[in-house]
């Protein structure tokens, strides 16, 4: 299933959509809570990656920068794309 099939993909955001789609296809989810500065990255059959405090605040700030820079990107796509490097920790 394609993430947000109705959204426009631009040349500038193509790689972000690709990263988010790979994460989505693998069943990986990202839950962020900016009020408590927490981020949880979950994958089926793997231990969760949990961030809080400064690490989580930095992750959330980077997601917001992408979201503000590229209005065609939904926030969940930004979160999934930025979480892709963390998936290496499961290998």
C-alpha positions as CSV (number, residue, x, y, z in Angstrom):
1,X,0.0,0.0,0.0
2,X,1.3,3.4,-1.0
3,X,1.6,6.1,1.7
4,X,-0.7,9.0,0.9
5,X,-1.3,8.2,-2.7
6,X,-3.1,11.5,-3.3
7,X,-0.1,13.6,-2.3
8,X,2.2,15.1,-4.9
9,X,5.8,13.9,-4.9
10,X,8.3,16.6,-6.0
11,X,11.9,16.1,-7.1
12,X,13.1,17.6,-3.8
13,X,11.0,15.2,-1.7
14,X,11.2,12.0,-3.8
15,X,13.9,10.4,-1.6
16,X,12.0,11.3,1.6
17,X,8.9,9.6,0.2
18,X,11.0,6.5,-0.7
19,X,12.5,6.3,2.8
20,X,9.1,6.6,4.4
21,X,7.6,4.0,2.1
22,X,10.4,1.5,2.9
23,X,9.8,2.0,6.6
24,X,6.0,1.6,6.2
25,X,6.4,-1.5,4.1
26,X,8.6,-3.0,6.8
27,X,5.9,-2.4,9.4
28,X,7.9,0.2,11.3
29,X,6.0,2.9,13.2
30,X,7.1,6.2,14.8
31,X,5.2,7.7,17.7
32,X,6.2,11.2,18.8
33,X,5.0,13.3,21.7
34,X,6.3,16.8,21.6
35,X,4.7,17.8,24.9
36,X,6.7,15.1,26.8
37,X,9.7,15.1,24.3
38,X,9.5,11.4,23.6
39,X,9.9,9.4,20.4
40,X,9.3,5.7,20.0
41,X,10.3,3.7,16.9
42,X,8.8,0.3,16.7
43,X,9.2,-2.7,14.4
44,X,7.5,-6.1,14.5
45,X,9.6,-8.6,16.4
46,X,12.1,-6.0,17.5
47,X,12.8,-4.1,20.7
48,X,11.5,-0.5,20.5
49,X,13.9,2.4,20.1
50,X,12.9,5.0,22.7
51,X,14.2,8.5,22.9
52,X,13.4,11.2,25.4
53,X,14.7,14.6,26.4
54,X,17.2,16.4,24.2
55,X,17.5,13.5,21.7
56,X,13.7,13.3,21.2
57,X,13.5,17.1,21.0
58,X,16.1,17.2,18.3
59,X,14.4,14.5,16.3
60,X,11.0,16.3,16.6
61,X,12.6,19.6,15.6
62,X,14.2,18.0,12.5
63,X,10.7,16.6,11.6
64,X,9.2,20.0,11.9
65,X,11.9,21.6,9.8
66,X,11.2,19.2,7.0
67,X,7.5,19.6,7.4
68,X,7.8,23.4,7.2
69,X,10.3,23.3,4.3
70,X,8.2,21.0,2.2
71,X,4.5,21.6,2.6
72,X,3.6,18.6,0.4
73,X,5.1,16.2,3.1
74,X,2.7,15.0,5.8
75,X,4.3,14.9,9.3
76,X,4.1,11.1,9.5
77,X,6.2,10.9,6.3
78,X,8.8,13.2,7.8
79,X,8.9,11.1,11.0
80,X,9.3,7.8,9.0
81,X,11.9,9.2,6.7
82,X,14.0,10.5,9.6
83,X,13.7,7.3,11.5
84,X,15.2,5.2,8.7
85,X,18.8,5.5,10.0
86,X,17.7,4.2,13.4
87,X,16.6,0.9,11.7
88,X,20.3,0.0,11.3
89,X,20.4,-0.6,15.0
90,X,18.2,-3.7,14.6
91,X,20.5,-5.4,12.1
